Amino acid sequence: MILSEVRGRVGVVTIDRHERRNALDLEHVEDLRDAVDALVGEGVRAMVITGAGSSFCSGADLGGVYGPGFRDALYVTLDAISSAPMPVIAAVNGPAIGAGTQVAIACDLRVAAPSAKFAIPTARNGLAVDPWTIRRLALIAGGGAARAILLGCEQLDDRRAYDRGLVDRLGSVHDAMEWAEDLATAAPLTLAYSKRVLESMFEPRPWAEDLDDDFAAVWESEDVEEGVRARLEKRKPDFQGR
């Protein structure tokens, strides 16, 4: 199942299929998308995606991965994660293989535990990932790491992934939650604008033409005035996202 909850201003999504090491089939891919969309609708300020038990996500459930329905649903879900208007952190608590690595790189930031591993073994099973995945992996971790994973069929552990830039911080799900709680206090309009610009670099979208409007909206928002007041009053700002 896919579990979701709101903790303060942070939404938490947990992939929970112990018997399949959190592998994703069509139903769970769709449930993951629905959970992300629901938390966006709740207005959370940050989101954490993780796995239950000892795995983050062991990949696609090979019983149904060959059909176009699964592929289409997976890419819709990855887009829902990457286009969510708040920072999304992957708390990679264990192996993130294949679709697990795709979910992790769809997130904005990644925190990896010592048991984390990243791999996309498509060359071992005759499958392929879409160009978006390859491009995003290369832009995040560099061309060398992308070639090592996709062409060299290598797994990156937490330390190698951190050294390559695929992982932003080393730590536990608790550390990812603390980071998310801190980001949830930042100016939401600024974060959403910055994310949209960064996303437009990964994959141009029609809304990229509206980025100038988003930029202006940040500077015209009440949050700008709140930031000034907070500095003058020597306190932490209380951003409202308007």
C-alpha positions, -999 to +999 in steps of 0.1 A: +000+000+000+010+037-002+007+055+031+004+093+034+001+117+063+005+153+071+029+162+100+026+199+106+035+215+073+052+184+059+035+157+039+050+122+041+045+094+016+056+059+024+058+030-001+048+000+020+050-034+002+072-055+025+065-087+007+078-072-026+106-050-011+084-020-020+084-028-057+059-009-077+031-024-098+005-005-118-018-001-088+009+012-065+023+036-091-012+051-094-016+052-057+017+069-053+006+096-078-027+100-060-009+104-026+014+131-040-015+149-056-035+148-024-007+162-003-003+190-029-040+197-025-036+198+013-012+227+008+018+211+025+050+232+024+074+203+019+071+166+012+091+135+020+089+102+001+104+071+016+100+033+019+088+011+047+112-014+062+147-019+047+140-009+011+132+025-005+119+008-037+133-023-053+120-013-087+092-022-109+073-054-101+084-074-131+051-093-133+035-063-150+063-040-161+063-049-198+029-034-205+025+002-218+000+009-190+026+006-163+051+027-182+026+055-189+014+055-153+050+056-140+059+086-161+028+104-150+037+098-114+073+109-119+059+141-134+036+146-105+065+144-081+089+167-101+062+193-108+048+195-072+051+231-062+071+225-030+104+208-022+102+170-023+128+150-005+135+114-011+145+097+021+163+067+006+164+043+035+176+013+014+180+001-022+165+023-049+167+001-079+153+009-114+120+026-108+132+033-073+161+054-086+136+071-110+114+081-081+144+093-061+157+116-090+121+129-096+124+143-061+142+176-057+166+165-029+179+131-017+190+120+017+206+085+018+210+061+047+241+038+048+220+009+033+210+030+003+220+018-032+211+033-066+210+014-099+191+013-132+198-023-144+179-020-177+208-034-197+205-066-176+169-072-183+165-058-218+143-028-208+149+009-212+141+041-194+128+072-211+150+100-222+138+122-193+152+098-168+186+096-185+188+134-190+178+140-154+202+115-140+231+130-160+222+166-150+220+157-113+248+132-109+269+141-140+276+123-173+302+100-157+278+087-130+250+083-156+272+063-179+285+041-150+249+033-139+233+029-174+263+016-194+285+001-168+256-015-149+271-003-116+254+003-083+263+034-063+262+031-026+254+061-003+290+074-002+296+071-040+262+087-047+270+115-023+304+121-039+288+122-074+261+146-064+233+122-067+227+124-030+225+158-012+229+146+024+238+114+042+214+105+070+182+088+081+145+093+074+146+114+106+172+137+091+151+140+059+121+150+081+141+176+099+153+191+066+117+191+053+104+208+085+131+235+081+122+240+044+085+242+053+093+275+071+109+291+040+090+314+016+068+290-005+064+313-035+102+317-038+106+279-035+079+272-061+094+297-085+129+284-081+117+249-086+098+257-117+129+274-133+151+244-124+125+220-138+123+240-170+161+232-174+154+195-170+124+193-192+109+223-210+071+225-203+045+249-216+043+267-183+080+277-187+068+307-207+050+320-175+082+321-154+085+359-157+050+362-141+061+339-113+092+359-107+072+391-105+047+374-082+074+366-057+086+402-055+051+415-052+040+391-025+033+399+012+061+374+021+087+399+009+074+424+034+073+397+061+109+389+054+119+425+058+099+428+090+114+397+104+149+409+098+142+442+115+125+425+144+153+398+146+129+369+145+121+340+122+097+350+093+063+335+091+057+331+054+021+326+042+027+320+005+008+351-007 
